[in-house]
């Protein structure tokens, strides 16, 4: 893991110690999944490796034997299966493996695409696995690389050098640990090419790779913007339906993510225009967009981790009314609004929209997250009125 301790290591260890279910660990390419899981067990099989693929195709019993499940031992053997979702019969295979060897085998399944994108036609594995979504490094993880016990943590200051590295290099472990701009540029270019020319080509029915690549390049400079499907379709010479489907493909491979507008009416929320954010903020030239994307990525990581750990049901939205009032983010907790967050580079004067929307929506907390403010030793969640808070303080309380 490039020498950087990860909270996900602790999460996986706790899962193996406590749960009977398989663990599904998905996340972006090069986020550290394989390195983490190989440290948990020497029994590692990757569908993309020919000899491993042959063993998997030979059946569940051969795979269980390879993992050491037939050897008498005080604990269960641990098996890691990487990119197994590329096997057309992967769900049937995992069901047989789990049902036949649950008493002697712990199973970790990893993938560089969203594993929930491969549940078409029902989920025959229901009740047999727990999902965890792995994200790049964050302020909270650098400060506390352990499984969160509570939703929020007390504030702590991240060192200036680490803060600047996270801002400049992003949160993917290898470029962050290397700390070199030239390496980051090469790494980012190769990651983009692998996404479009390898992952999407291998795992989807999409054949218009040139148009998908053009779309990805357009979206690379639109982080933090609302997407209009008809306009986006025209830019890549496709229908609005096709543009929507291609964005969904890019989402499923963790190139970026959509944030829906907050609405108590779910059907209404689906019809409204979503906002788009990149998963990697390091290549965004505009400082305001970079700050907003960095905040969005931290919030998405938090809501995913809290939900996956069973601490509640959390989700991420933005707010925009028909009268033009807007706030960058709203985080919900167990179906109700929990806090608002407006991103600013330097402005500490509270947005009038946030003041009025806090009252109108009934949100307990409202934060103007300011990236140029110095760290302050204060629990920002102790305020019930809108306040300007340091990004370094606010992000330190998230996982």
Secondary structure, DSSP 8 states (H G I E B T S, - for coil): -TT---HHHHHHHHHHHH--SEEEEEE-TTSSHHHHHHTT-S-EEETTSHHHHHHHHT-HHHHHHHHTTTS--SS-EEEEEESGGGSTTHHHHHHHHHHHHTTTEEEEEEESS-GGGG-TT--TTTTSEEEEEE----HHHHH--S--SSSS-------HHHHHHHHHH-S-HHHHHH--HHHHHHHHHHHHHHIIIIIHHHHSS---HHHHHHHHHHHHT-TTEE--HHHHHHHTTS-HHHHHHHHHHHHHTTSEEEEEE--SSHHHHHHS--EEEES--TT--SHHHHHHHHHHHHHHHHHHHHHHTTS--EEEEEEE-TTS-EEEEEEEETTEEEEEEEEESS--S--HHHHHHHHHHT-SEEEEEETTS----S-GGG--S-EEEEHHHHHHT--
